[in-house]
Amino acid sequence: EAVRKGRRLASSSSSSGKEHKTAMDLSHLVSVGLFPAKRAPLKESEQAYFQKHGLEDLLGDLVDKLAKSQPADPKKFLAEALGGKVSLESAAAASSSAPAAAVAAAAAPVTAAAPQAGGKKEKAPKGKKEETAVAKGGPNKGGGVDIKKADDVPGWYEQVIMKAELIEQYPVKGCFILRPWAYRIWELVQGWFDKEIKLLGVENCYFPMFIPKVYMEKESDHLSDFAPELAMVTKFGNSDLEEPVAIRPTSETAMYAAYSNWVQSHRDLPIKLNQWCSVVRWEVKQTTPFLRTREFLWQEGHSAFADKPSAEKEVMDILELYALVYEHLLAVPVVRGTKTKAETFPGADYTTTVEAFIPATGRAIQGATSHHLGQNFSKMFEIQFQDPNDPTGKKKEHAYQNSWGLTQRTIGVMVMVHGDDKGIVLPPMVACHQAVLVPVGLSAKATAEDKEKLKNKCKEYVDKLTEAGVRIKLDDRDQTPGWKFNYWEMKGVPMRIEVGLKDIEKGEFVMAKRTAPDPKTGKVIGKDASVVDDVQQQLVAIQKEMYEKALADRDARLASVDEWKDFSPELNQGKMVLIPFCGDTACEEMIKDKSKEEAADVEVAGGLKMGAKSLCVPHEDKYNQKCPGKCINPDCPSGKAVTRRTLFGRSY
């Protein structure tokens, strides 16, 4: 896709408006990551060979068609593109005398792409050459994605975030380009949350992304946890740095050295700072856009207080704001809770969390965390002040600290929970466009007067709705209404407004809800006289419906289990389980191993036979009904009494 975009110029001639092509630079394929970097860039003599025989355009067209159609069997596609006479492997092994034959075959039109699931290959109309069925600048007629969500969630997710124009691939593994459609969602989350934390007295700041190693080493637990993912800068140009610096994985150590300079008296507290930035954690596991990447956007808040109660209050205030980001903005239900000791943030006294759930995979995902650090970091970095209660003025007291963070993972969770086979589905609260207005019903016989009448009515609606605060887009592009419907459904716009000449005569317009399974039953008639009220009411209804559906789906996958014999059967049905658990780290490891072992020979919902881990100890009493006093693990090594249920599940 990157190559395709790089080799086609979208600039239009003022006279013809036709698209112009440029020859594809084959050496560029290495730099954009299409070919592995271990393959050296082409030499000048090699490039000259390709140019002499006109191969750059031929291969470019082949890459273009492959990128657009994304066939299920790309090797078969390439073999058929070469006339069906040569396999991909044999083509790669061919001698230097063979390319001419392959080029002649490649010059012929592509005869077929691998058929989509459930589809049949159609014959080309007489007199026309058969071409690969690809979308021209948008989704295929009929919309949707080639991979069904119910059949292959990872494949569906990978395809839908590309087709919905959320991300673009990037040559550095684990890094992705956030396109404007995705970044606007992040801006809306950012704008809401930033306003809320400022009401709590938090101020924004920015600290350098480079962290001296000596800072990291001050907190040994902190360093050991991040060490495997820590990216270090060791050189500049051809010279070695005297002291390597880490690229920010989180900023506790960077910020607290400054705090120690700023705090001399209890009057210097509290400090409540937040920064919006990116961090780098060099993931060695498989990366997934938004959910697990090597660089990601987030906010990180860092506070210091003179007393513990004030610090602990902020922990819960921030946790509730995180819950509202998911429930109020993203229409995703979460469980508020405290992490077990095994899952607590390194260097923290305790960690609170909001845990979301992906029904399609039967896996939970950590939504955001708010940590109470106690005095651990303040003692390391000497963030201290004179005790105001000490008459001698000599006693020093250390600050109580918190840290809290929310990432772009929010976007991935939203897509996974709400998306369907037509594309992503955006809740109105975070939709880039809450509604798109599509003019309809103009035939080829429509007069200039009719066209002007429809244009003016559409502009009137857009102006009124925009003034009322509705984020609306008028799509008056030179495409058919059906094409536009599919395009905006793929991108998840919550509502489509349709206006035609007959609608104008009736004083009406049509609202189509993206959440409706049946497009016909999902249409609602609005009145011209109440266009703003009608649209706003439907947007509120869509937000509510999305949350209620997600909540029902989540609750259907939540089970209370008292005995071990029921643990794995419920877990393997793709559920989260509420169990009596002692909280011991060794016991938790036993549960993880035991559940993984019991999943080995059975069918597991979601297909991933991993062990269960603790997600949190829920705060709300509704998750703690009739909790037994004994740990569910029959071989529990701690023997500790149990007072609350703990939520366990498979997790991202």
N, C-alpha and C positions, 0 to 999 in steps of 0.2 A: 504494500500500500504506500509506504514511504517512497519507494522507487517510482511508482506510478505518478504520485503527486509531484515528484521532483522532475519528471521528464515531460510533463505536460504544462504548457503555459496557458493560464486562464484569461490572459489579456485578449481583448477583442478589438478587431479592426473597426474603425469608425464607419467604414464603408460596407464591409461584408459581415462583421460580427462573428466570423468563423474562428474556431479554435486553432491555434498554431502548435506544432510539435517541435521539439528539439531532440536531437540524437541523444540516446542514453549513454552516459559515461560509465563504462563497465567497471572502472576502478572505484567508482562511487559505491558499488554494491558492497564492498568490504566495509566502507566507513559507515553505511547505514545499517549494517548488521545482517543483510540478506544472505551473504556468504560469510562463513566463519572467518575470523581475523587470521586464523592460521594459514589461510590461503593468501599468499602474497599478492599485492596489487599487480595488475598486468604491466608488463614492460611495454615500452613504446613500440617495439617491433610487433608485439602481440596485439596491441590495440590497433596498429596499422592494418594487421591482417583482418580484424573484424570490420574495420571501416571500409577496406577495399572490397570486401564481399557483401557489404550492406547488412551485416549481422546485427548491428546495434539496434536498429529499428525492429528487425524480426524478433530478436530475443526480448526486446522491450515490450512488443505487443503480446508475446506469450506470457510474460510476467504480469502484464496488465490484465489479461483475461483470467489468469489463475487467481490473482488477488481479488478480482471482482466476484467471480463465481464461487470461489472457495469450495471446490468439489469435495465430496466425502473421501474419494480416493485420488489424491493428487498425482500419484505415479501413473495411474491409468489415464488420467486426463492428459498428462504430458506425452505418454506413449501414443495416444490417439491424435494429439496435436501434431505429432511427427509422422502422421500417415498410417499409424498402426503397425509400422514395419520395424520399429526398434523400441526396446524397453529402456527405461531410465538407466538401469545399470549398464546395459550394453552400450548405450549412447555415451556414458561417461568413460567407458573403457575403449571406445573406438579409436583407431589410429588416426594420425594427422592427415591421411589421405581420404578419410571417410567424410569429413564435415560437409563437403559439397552436396552429397546425396541427402544428408539430413536437412541441409538448408533448403533444398528444393522441396522436400516434403513439408518443412515448416512453413514454406511460403503459401501452401494450400490453406484454405479456411479451416478453422477448428470445427470438426463435425459433430462433436457431442461432449457434454459434460456428464459426470456421474449423476444419475437421476436422484432427486431428493427422495427421502424416505416416503414410501407409499405412492410415489408418483411414477408415471410411465413416460418413456421417451416419445415425444411427438414428432411426426413427420413434418418436414419443412414444406411450406406451400409451393406449388409448382411455379417454376420460373424464378424462385428465390433461393439463395444459398442458405443452408441451415447454419445458425450461429449459436454460440453458447448463450444460455439464458442468464443474463446478468442485469443487475440494476444499474440504470443510468443516473448516477447521482443520488440514489436513494434506494429504499427497499423495493423488492419485486412487487409486481401487481398482486394484490392479495395480502401484502404486508407480512409481518412475522419474521421468525428466524428459522433457519434450516434445522436446528437442533431443538427438540422439545425439552422443556424444563424438567418434566417428569421422567424423561429417559436418561438424561445426562446433565446434571446441574452444572458441573464445572465447565463443560463444553458450551452449554447454553449461556452461562455467565460471561465467558470469554467472548462469545459472539455478540451478545446483546449490548455490552458496554462499548464495543467498537461500532456497531451499527447505529446505536443511539448517539454516537459522536460524543461520548464522555471522555474517552482516552485515545491516545495514539501510541503506537509502539516506539521504543527508543533503543538505540544500540547498546546501552549499558544495562546488563542484566539486572532485573529487579527494579528498574526505574521506568517510569511511564510519563508521558505528556498528559497533563490535565487540560482538556480542551475547554473553550469558554462555557459550554453547556454544563460541565462538571464544576468548573470553578465558580460559576454563578450560584450553584447550590451551596457550595462552601461559604460564599460571601453572605448568603441569607442566614445560614446557621451562625456564622461569625457575627453578623450584625445584631442578631437577637441576643446571643450570649454576651457579647461585649457590653450591650446596654444594661443587661441584668447585673453583671458583676460590678459595673460602675456604681449601681445603686447600693452595693455593699461596701463601697469605698475603695475598690480596687483601681489602680492606675496602670496604664500600659507603659512599657519600656522596651529596650532592646539591648541584649548583651552579645558580645562577639561569639561567633560560631566555633572559634578555636579555643580549646581548653588545655592549659598546661598539664602535663602528666603529673606533676607534683600535686596539683589540686585533686586529681582523680585518686591518687594514692593515699590521700588523707582519710578516705573512708574505704577501708579494705573490702568490706562486704559489697559496697556499691561497685567497686572496680571489678571484683571477681564475677559478679553477675553480668556485667556488660562486656567483659574482656573478649569473649568469642566474637562479638559483633562490633567491636570498637575499630573504627577506621582512623588510622594515624597518618599524619603528614610528616614525612621524614626527609624530603628533599625540596629544594627550589632550584629550578634550572638543573645544572649538573652538580650542584653543591649539596652536601648533607646539612641538615639543620643541627645546630649545637644541641638543642633539646627538642625532640619530637613533640608535636601537639596533636591532641585528639580532635576529631570533628564531632561536634556536639551530639551525643546520644540522648542527653537530657541535661538540664542546666543547674542542678542543685549545687554542684561543686563550684561552678563558675560564678554563681550569684552570691553564694554565702560568704566568700572571701570579702566581697564588697560590703555585705551586711555588717560584718565585724568592724569595719571602719566607720560605718554610719551610726552604730548603736553605742552610746556611752551611758545614757540614762533611760529610765523607764519612760520618760517623756518622749523619747525617740521612737517609741513603739505605739501602735502596731505598724509594721511595714506590710503593705499589701500590693504586690506587683504581679503583673501578667505580661507575657510576650507572645505575639503571634509570629511563628517562624517555622522553619523546617528542621528536622533532625535526621541524622544518618545512623542506621544500625545495619551493619553489613550481614544481612540474613544469609545463612547457609542453607536454610530449608527452602522448599519450593515457594516462590513468591507469587502472590495473587494481587492484581490491581486493587487498590484501596484497602484491602484487608491485611496484606503483609507485603511491604515493599522496603527497599533499602533506604530510600529517602521518602519522607512523608511530611505533610503539613500538619501542624497542631497548634494548640495554645497550651502554655504551661504557666500555672500560677504558683507563686512562692510567697508565703506569708510568715511573719514572725510576730509573736505576741508576748506580753509580759506575764500572762497567766494562762494556765492550761484550759480552764473552762471556756474562755473566749476562743482559743484555738480550736477546741473540739466543736464548738458551735459552728464555726466557719466550715469545718469538714462536712457537716451535715447540710448546711446551706448550699454549698457547692454541689454536693451529691444530688440534692433535689433539683437544682438547675440542670444537671446532666440528664436526670430522668425526664425532665420536661423537654429537653432537646429531642429526645427520642419519641416521647409520647405525644407532646403538643405539636412539635414541628414535623417529625418524620412519620408519625402515626404507627410507631413500633412500640409494643409493650415491653417493659423491662422489669426485672426483679432487683430491688434495692437490697444490698446486703453488705456483710463484712467478710473479707477473705480469710481463709484458714491460715495458720502459721506458714504452711508450706507454700502458699501462694501470695504471701505478703511482700510488698515492695521492699527491696534491700535497703536497710537502714531506717525503716519505718517502725513505729510502735504497732500500728495497725493500718490496714488498707480497706477502704470502703469502695464499693463497685456497683455499677448497674450492668446487669447481664441480659442480653437479648438472645433470641432463639430463631434459628432458620428452619422452619418446618420441612422444607424440601429436602434437607440433608439430615435432619434429626440432630443437629449440632448447635450448641450454644456458642456465643461469642461475646467477649468482654467489650462493653460499650464505652466505658470511661471510668477513671478511678480518682478517688480523692483520699490522700494519705495524711495521717497524723504522724509526723516525724518525731514527736516528743522533743527531747533535748539532745538527741543523738548527734545531729549535725552541728548544733550550736556549740556543743562541747568541743567538737573537732575543729571548728573554725573560730572558736572563742567569740561567739556572738553573746556578749554578756553586758550587764549593767549593774549599777549599785542598787542594792536592795532598799527600797524606800522605807521598809519597816525596821531597818537596822539603825538604831540611834548612833552607832559608832561611825557609820558611813563607810565601813571597810568591807562589809560582806558583799560578795558578788553573786548575782543570780543569772542563770542562763535562760535564753529565750525559748519559748515553745513554738515549734514550726509546723507548717503544712506545705504540701505540694499537691497539685491537681492538674490533670491533663485530659484533653479531648482531641481526637485526631480525625483525619479525613476518612477513617474507617466508617464513619457515620454514613457516607454515601454508599459504600459497598453493602452495608447491612440493609439499608433502605431498598436497594435494587434487588437483593436476594429475597427479601420478605415480600415485596409487592409486585415484582416483575412477573410477566406472563409470556406466552408464546407470540404475542404481538410486539413485545418490546418492554421497555421499562415503564413503570407507572409512578408518577410523581404526586405526592400529597400537595394540595394547593399551597400550604404554608411555605414550602421550599421550592415550588415550581418556578423555573425561569420565566415562563409564560404560563399564567394560570388559565388563560383561555386563548384560543386562536380563532379568528374569524375568517371563514372561507365563503366568498361569494359563490352562489350556485345558480343553476337554472338558466344561464344565458346560452341560447342556441345560436347557430350560425346566422340565423335570420334576424337576430336582435338588432334594433336600430341604435344609432349613436345616442339618441335620447334615452333609450332604455338603459344602455350601459352607464350613462352619466347619472341616471336616477339611482341605480344600484350602488354605484361608486359613492355617491353623496350620503346615502343611508348608512353604508358601512363605515364611512368616516365619522358620521354623527355618533354611531354606537361606540366606536373606538375612543373618540374624544370624551364622551360621557363616562365611560368605564374607567379610562385612564385618570380622569379628574377625581373619580371616586376611590382611587387607589388600587384598582384591579390591574394586574400586570397582563396586558392583552397585546396580541400580535395580529395585524392584518396581513393575511397571506394573499396578495394579489399577483403572485408570480404567474408566468405564462405556462402553467401546468394544469392538467385536468383536476377537477375536485377530488376524484378517487385517488389520484396520486398523492395529493396533499393530505387526504385523510390518513393514508397509510404512513406517510412520512411523519406526521405529528403523533400518530399512535405509537410508532416506534420510539419516539423521543419522550413519550410519557406525559404529554400535556393533559392536564386533568379534564378540560372541557373544550369541546369544539362547538363554535357557534356558526350556524348555517343561515344565510340570508339570501333569498331570491326575490324576483319580481312579484311572484304570487304571494310570498310572505308579506311583502310591503303593502300589497293591496288589502290583505287581511289584518294588517296592524300586528303582525306576529313575527317571531323568529324561532329557530330550533336550537336546542341545546343538547349535545350528545356527550354523555359521560364516559370517560375513558375506563372507568371501573366496571361498567356494565358488561356482563358476559355476552349478552345478545345486543348488538348495535341497535336493533329496532326497538326493543323494550327499554333501552337506555336513553331514548330520546324524550326530551321534555319540551313542551311548547311554552315560550315566553311571550309576554306582551310588550309591544312597542312603548306603551306609556309607563311601564315599570321595568325597563330593561336593567337598570342598575340593581334594584332590589332582587329581581328574579335571578340574575347571574350570581350575586353575592350569596343568596340563600342556597343555591345549588352547590357553590364552592364549599360552604360550611358543611352541607350534607355529605359531599364527597369525602372531606377530611374525616368526618365522624364515621362514615361507613368503612373507610380504609382501616381506621384504628380498631373498630369493633370486629371486623373480619380477622385482622391479625391477632387480636386478643383471643378470639374463639379458637383459632388454629393453634395458638400457643398453649392455651389451657387444656386443649384436647390431648396435648403431648406432655402433660405434667401429671406424675403419679406419686402418691405417698406409699412407701414401701417400708415394712417393719422387719422383715426377715430376709436373710441372704438368699434363700431359694427363689425369691421373687425379683431380686435385684437385676440380674442379667436378662431374664425374659422381658422385663419392661424396658430396660435400656436398649435391647436389640430391636425393639419395635420403633426405635427412633424417638425415645422419650427422655426427658429429664426426670430424675427421681429425687424425692425428698426423703431423706433417711436419717435415723438416729446415728450420730457419728461423734466420736470422742474428741476429734480435733488433733490427734497425735500425728506427727509427720510420718513416722514409720508405718503407722496403721494406714494412712492414706496411700502410701506407696504400695502396700499389700493389696488394697482394694483396686488400684489401677492395674496391677499385674494380674490379679485374679479375674477381673472382668475382661481383660484382653485375652486371657487363656480360654475363658468360657465362650468367647465369641468366635474362636478359631474354626469350629466345625458346624456353625449354624448360619442361617441367612440373617443378615443384619440390614435394617432399613438404612438407606444411604450408602451402603456398601463398604463403609470404612470400618474395619475391625480393630479399632484402637481401644485402649483402656479408658475407663471413666476417671475423671478428675473432679475435685471439688470446685464448684463455681463460686459459692458464697454461703454464708449463714444468713438467710433472709431476715430482714428487719420486721416485716409486717407479720402480724399474728396469724393471718389467714393461711400462711404457709407452715404453720407450726401446730397443726391440729393433732391432739392425742399422741404426743411424742413419747415413745418408750424411753425408759431410763438407762437402757443398755445399748452399747454400740452394736451396729448391725454386723460387723465383722466377727464371725465366730472365733477367729484366732487373734482378736484384738490384743496387742501387746501392752497397752497402757492400763486397761482396767478402769479408766476414768468414767465417772458418771456423766450421763448425757442430759442436757436440759432443753436443747432446741434442735430442730431438724436442720440438716445441711443439704443444700442443693448440689447434686452430682450430675454429671452428664459428659458426653463426648463434646469436645470443644475445638474451635479453630485456634 
